Amino acid sequence: MQSELTIALAGNPNSGKTTAFNSLTGSHQHVGNYPGITVEKKEGYIRLLSGESVRVIDLPGTYSLTAYTQEETVARHVLARERPDVVIDVLNAGALERNLYLTIQLLELGVPVVLALNMMDEAARQGMSIDLDRLAERLGLPVLATVARTGEGLPELLAATEAYIATRRGAPWKPLHISYGPDLDPVLTRMERLITDKGLLTDRYPARWVALKILENDTVVLEEVGRLMPDVSAALLAEREEVAR
């Protein structure tokens, strides 16, 4: 585990995530590329109210953590490798339902999440009203309103993030467990048990998350599982084919 505090910013494309990153880090950032690919790598540093310096990673904009694009593959690899102390998930408040899909995937991975409902000014102009306290209660995590373009709400977001890190520092990631109904839950349980028993990718990902990715036909996970444990891979694929049938 890294010795310095690390915050990652996640979010859908056009959610204002990178604007928030630029506002938070200012000139204290550097830009490069991830090795071997053209996906941009952006990192910076900010100072918390306590005076502690924190590394901030601007993850590529993604709609999910399933390996449909290079950006999505990079985002989840960074999360698994870096294991940030918290992820600030920047959402377009005007498209809440669509943006919350990534939030749930982050929570299923076990990542500690703080939500930044961004573009709240545009949502208000559309006549939308969002109950932040209710959303925070339902999700069990901090929810803050921001307008990254003007900087509105960013100091409060940073303070809430610092407080959330303080409550969770050193605690293991705790994946969210969602019921997918009577057809999928039994097969997910069997797959999760097999993955756990064999220690298949569990050094990086929760066993249930690996099972979900296999059911989703995630090519990167399927290739890695097949390469590491062909026999176990065959058994897991048989489970997937049976539930699909």
LUMKELUM-626127 format. One record per residue (C-alpha): x, y, z negated. Coordinates in nm, 3 decimals, m for minus. Each point is the difference from the previous one (the first is absolute). Example, Ala and Ser with C-alpha at 12.3 -4.5 7.8 and 13.67 -1.06 7.14 Angstrom:
2
+---------+---------+---------+
|       X |       Y |       Z |
+---------+---------+---------+
|   1.230 |  m0.450 |  m0.780 |
|   0.137 |   0.344 |   0.066 |
+---------+---------+---------+
REM end
This chain:
245
+---------+---------+---------+
|       X |       Y |       Z |
+---------+---------+---------+
|   0.000 |   0.000 |   0.000 |
|   0.123 |   0.347 |   0.085 |
|   0.140 |   0.207 |  m0.288 |
|  m0.137 |   0.331 |   0.126 |
|  m0.370 |   0.076 |   0.018 |
|  m0.148 |  m0.046 |   0.347 |
|  m0.328 |   0.131 |   0.139 |
|  m0.128 |  m0.106 |   0.342 |
|  m0.258 |   0.196 |   0.201 |
|  m0.241 |  m0.212 |   0.203 |
|  m0.294 |   0.093 |   0.216 |
|  m0.180 |  m0.026 |   0.332 |
|   0.133 |   0.199 |   0.294 |
|  m0.139 |   0.355 |  m0.008 |
|  m0.078 |  m0.016 |  m0.372 |
|   0.245 |   0.281 |  m0.078 |
|   0.246 |  m0.240 |  m0.165 |
|   0.313 |   0.142 |   0.162 |
|  m0.120 |   0.355 |  m0.067 |
|  m0.029 |  m0.095 |  m0.367 |
|   0.347 |  m0.158 |   0.012 |
|   0.151 |   0.315 |   0.151 |
|  m0.175 |   0.222 |  m0.255 |
|   0.116 |  m0.215 |  m0.293 |
|   0.362 |  m0.049 |   0.107 |
|   0.066 |   0.325 |   0.188 |
|   0.353 |   0.006 |   0.137 |
|   0.110 |  m0.287 |  m0.225 |
|  m0.059 |  m0.270 |   0.260 |
|   0.176 |  m0.188 |   0.276 |
|  m0.132 |  m0.170 |   0.312 |
|   0.132 |  m0.303 |   0.185 |
|  m0.131 |  m0.324 |   0.149 |
|  m0.049 |  m0.347 |  m0.139 |
|   0.270 |  m0.237 |   0.132 |
|  m0.066 |  m0.136 |   0.348 |
|  m0.332 |   0.176 |   0.057 |
|  m0.126 |   0.348 |   0.087 |
|  m0.220 |   0.045 |  m0.308 |
|   0.105 |   0.316 |  m0.183 |
|   0.142 |  m0.031 |  m0.351 |
|  m0.055 |   0.301 |  m0.225 |
|   0.114 |   0.033 |  m0.361 |
|   0.033 |   0.291 |  m0.237 |
|   0.034 |   0.095 |  m0.364 |
|  m0.223 |   0.190 |  m0.240 |
|   0.035 |   0.096 |  m0.364 |
|  m0.276 |  m0.093 |  m0.244 |
|  m0.122 |   0.221 |  m0.283 |
|   0.222 |  m0.205 |  m0.232 |
|   0.299 |   0.105 |   0.208 |
|   0.058 |  m0.350 |   0.134 |
|   0.099 |  m0.025 |   0.367 |
|  m0.214 |  m0.236 |   0.206 |
|   0.061 |  m0.152 |   0.344 |
|  m0.299 |   0.037 |   0.234 |
|  m0.051 |  m0.226 |   0.303 |
|  m0.235 |   0.111 |   0.278 |
|  m0.132 |  m0.332 |   0.130 |
|  m0.105 |  m0.020 |   0.366 |
|  m0.366 |   0.089 |   0.056 |
|  m0.205 |  m0.320 |   0.005 |
|  m0.362 |  m0.112 |  m0.003 |
|   0.076 |  m0.327 |  m0.179 |
|   0.284 |  m0.223 |  m0.123 |
|  m0.063 |  m0.275 |   0.255 |
|   0.273 |  m0.033 |   0.262 |
|  m0.180 |   0.145 |   0.301 |
|   0.260 |   0.273 |   0.058 |
|   0.366 |   0.069 |  m0.080 |
|  m0.112 |   0.273 |  m0.240 |
|  m0.216 |  m0.239 |  m0.202 |
|   0.273 |  m0.263 |  m0.015 |
|   0.255 |   0.260 |  m0.113 |
|  m0.235 |   0.143 |  m0.264 |
|  m0.060 |  m0.330 |  m0.173 |
|   0.366 |  m0.107 |   0.025 |
|   0.102 |   0.326 |  m0.168 |
|  m0.259 |  m0.051 |  m0.274 |
|   0.118 |  m0.358 |  m0.062 |
|   0.369 |   0.087 |   0.006 |
|  m0.001 |   0.337 |  m0.179 |
|  m0.286 |  m0.077 |  m0.241 |
|  m0.074 |   0.366 |  m0.071 |
|  m0.118 |   0.104 |  m0.344 |
|  m0.316 |   0.141 |   0.157 |
|  m0.151 |   0.055 |   0.343 |
|  m0.182 |   0.325 |   0.067 |
|  m0.264 |  m0.098 |   0.254 |
|  m0.098 |   0.310 |   0.199 |
|  m0.353 |  m0.024 |   0.139 |
|  m0.196 |   0.216 |   0.239 |
|  m0.289 |   0.088 |  m0.232 |
|  m0.230 |   0.047 |   0.299 |
|   0.047 |  m0.363 |   0.105 |
|   0.004 |  m0.160 |  m0.342 |
|  m0.141 |  m0.343 |   0.083 |
|   0.242 |  m0.060 |   0.288 |
|   0.301 |   0.123 |  m0.201 |
|  m0.083 |  m0.210 |  m0.307 |
|   0.072 |  m0.317 |   0.202 |
|   0.374 |   0.064 |  m0.038 |
|  m0.050 |   0.081 |  m0.368 |
|  m0.153 |  m0.342 |  m0.063 |
|   0.283 |  m0.171 |   0.188 |
|   0.252 |   0.183 |  m0.218 |
|  m0.186 |  m0.106 |  m0.313 |
|  m0.016 |  m0.362 |   0.117 |
|   0.377 |   0.014 |   0.038 |
|   0.015 |   0.107 |  m0.367 |
|   0.142 |   0.347 |   0.065 |
|  m0.073 |   0.268 |  m0.267 |
|  m0.199 |   0.263 |   0.192 |
|  m0.094 |   0.364 |  m0.048 |
|  m0.255 |   0.135 |   0.248 |
|   0.035 |   0.343 |   0.159 |
|  m0.326 |   0.095 |   0.169 |
|   0.145 |   0.239 |   0.253 |
|  m0.169 |   0.249 |   0.235 |
|  m0.261 |   0.066 |  m0.266 |
|  m0.061 |   0.343 |   0.152 |
|  m0.101 |  m0.158 |   0.331 |
|  m0.219 |  m0.254 |  m0.178 |
|  m0.177 |   0.286 |  m0.181 |
|  m0.057 |   0.180 |   0.330 |
|  m0.167 |  m0.318 |   0.126 |
|  m0.235 |   0.020 |  m0.296 |
|   0.159 |  m0.294 |  m0.179 |
|   0.026 |  m0.029 |  m0.377 |
|   0.215 |  m0.271 |  m0.160 |
|  m0.028 |  m0.103 |  m0.364 |
|   0.369 |  m0.036 |  m0.084 |
|  m0.061 |  m0.122 |  m0.356 |
|  m0.238 |  m0.273 |   0.116 |
|   0.241 |  m0.114 |   0.268 |
|   0.286 |  m0.007 |  m0.253 |
|  m0.214 |  m0.203 |  m0.238 |
|  m0.104 |  m0.251 |   0.267 |
|   0.354 |  m0.050 |   0.128 |
|   0.175 |   0.026 |  m0.337 |
|   0.262 |   0.248 |   0.113 |
|   0.057 |   0.378 |   0.012 |
|  m0.179 |   0.191 |   0.278 |
|   0.100 |   0.359 |   0.081 |
|  m0.131 |   0.254 |   0.252 |
|   0.261 |   0.164 |   0.223 |
|   0.040 |   0.226 |   0.301 |
|   0.357 |  m0.083 |   0.102 |
|   0.002 |   0.264 |   0.275 |
|  m0.024 |   0.278 |  m0.260 |
|   0.155 |  m0.186 |  m0.294 |
|  m0.325 |   0.010 |  m0.196 |
|  m0.019 |  m0.280 |  m0.257 |
|   0.355 |  m0.127 |   0.056 |
|   0.135 |   0.112 |  m0.342 |
|  m0.293 |  m0.176 |  m0.168 |
|   0.061 |  m0.307 |   0.217 |
|   0.363 |  m0.011 |  m0.104 |
|  m0.087 |   0.043 |  m0.370 |
|  m0.260 |  m0.280 |   0.018 |
|   0.248 |  m0.224 |   0.181 |
|   0.266 |   0.063 |  m0.264 |
|  m0.248 |  m0.084 |  m0.277 |
|  m0.109 |  m0.316 |   0.181 |
|   0.362 |  m0.115 |   0.043 |
|   0.057 |   0.054 |  m0.373 |
|  m0.287 |  m0.237 |  m0.085 |
|   0.120 |  m0.271 |   0.237 |
|   0.379 |   0.026 |  m0.003 |
|   0.156 |  m0.345 |  m0.016 |
|  m0.337 |  m0.177 |   0.030 |
|  m0.034 |  m0.272 |   0.266 |
|  m0.215 |   0.065 |   0.305 |
|  m0.354 |  m0.131 |  m0.050 |
|  m0.177 |  m0.090 |   0.326 |
|  m0.367 |   0.080 |   0.039 |
|  m0.209 |  m0.315 |   0.039 |
|  m0.300 |   0.040 |   0.231 |
|  m0.264 |  m0.262 |   0.067 |
|  m0.044 |  m0.066 |   0.370 |
|  m0.308 |  m0.214 |  m0.052 |
|  m0.080 |  m0.371 |  m0.032 |
|   0.146 |  m0.096 |   0.339 |
|   0.346 |   0.151 |  m0.055 |
|   0.055 |   0.001 |  m0.375 |
|   0.050 |  m0.380 |  m0.041 |
|   0.249 |  m0.022 |   0.288 |
|   0.183 |   0.309 |  m0.125 |
|   0.032 |  m0.162 |  m0.343 |
|   0.141 |  m0.323 |   0.149 |
|   0.244 |   0.191 |   0.221 |
|   0.106 |   0.225 |  m0.287 |
|   0.070 |  m0.303 |  m0.220 |
|   0.214 |  m0.166 |   0.269 |
|   0.192 |   0.321 |   0.073 |
|   0.063 |   0.052 |  m0.372 |
|   0.114 |  m0.359 |  m0.054 |
|   0.247 |   0.023 |   0.288 |
|   0.115 |   0.354 |  m0.079 |
|  m0.070 |   0.096 |   0.361 |
|   0.082 |   0.373 |   0.045 |
|  m0.105 |   0.058 |  m0.361 |
|   0.325 |   0.184 |  m0.069 |
|  m0.146 |   0.281 |   0.213 |
|  m0.376 |  m0.038 |   0.017 |
|  m0.286 |  m0.129 |  m0.218 |
|  m0.102 |  m0.353 |   0.099 |
|  m0.360 |   0.102 |   0.070 |
|   0.123 |   0.283 |   0.224 |
|   0.206 |  m0.251 |   0.204 |
|  m0.308 |  m0.223 |   0.027 |
|  m0.209 |   0.293 |   0.123 |
|   0.258 |   0.088 |   0.264 |
|   0.000 |  m0.360 |   0.124 |
|  m0.380 |   0.012 |   0.028 |
|   0.036 |   0.330 |   0.190 |
|   0.242 |  m0.170 |   0.242 |
|   0.277 |   0.242 |  m0.092 |
|   0.275 |  m0.091 |   0.247 |
|   0.294 |   0.117 |  m0.214 |
|  m0.112 |  m0.196 |  m0.307 |
|  m0.085 |  m0.306 |   0.211 |
|   0.343 |   0.000 |   0.163 |
|   0.179 |   0.036 |  m0.332 |
|  m0.209 |  m0.267 |  m0.172 |
|   0.056 |  m0.239 |   0.292 |
|   0.374 |   0.060 |  m0.005 |
|   0.041 |  m0.040 |  m0.377 |
|  m0.234 |  m0.292 |  m0.069 |
|  m0.141 |  m0.170 |   0.314 |
|  m0.190 |  m0.268 |  m0.194 |
|  m0.164 |   0.252 |  m0.232 |
|  m0.075 |   0.222 |   0.300 |
|  m0.183 |  m0.288 |   0.171 |
|  m0.213 |  m0.061 |  m0.309 |
|  m0.086 |   0.371 |  m0.031 |
|  m0.087 |   0.025 |   0.370 |
|  m0.225 |  m0.305 |  m0.036 |
|  m0.187 |   0.181 |  m0.277 |
|  m0.038 |   0.306 |   0.224 |
|  m0.126 |  m0.203 |   0.295 |
|  m0.249 |  m0.186 |  m0.219 |
|  m0.151 |   0.315 |  m0.150 |
|  m0.008 |   0.164 |   0.346 |
|  m0.183 |  m0.302 |   0.141 |
+---------+---------+---------+
REM end
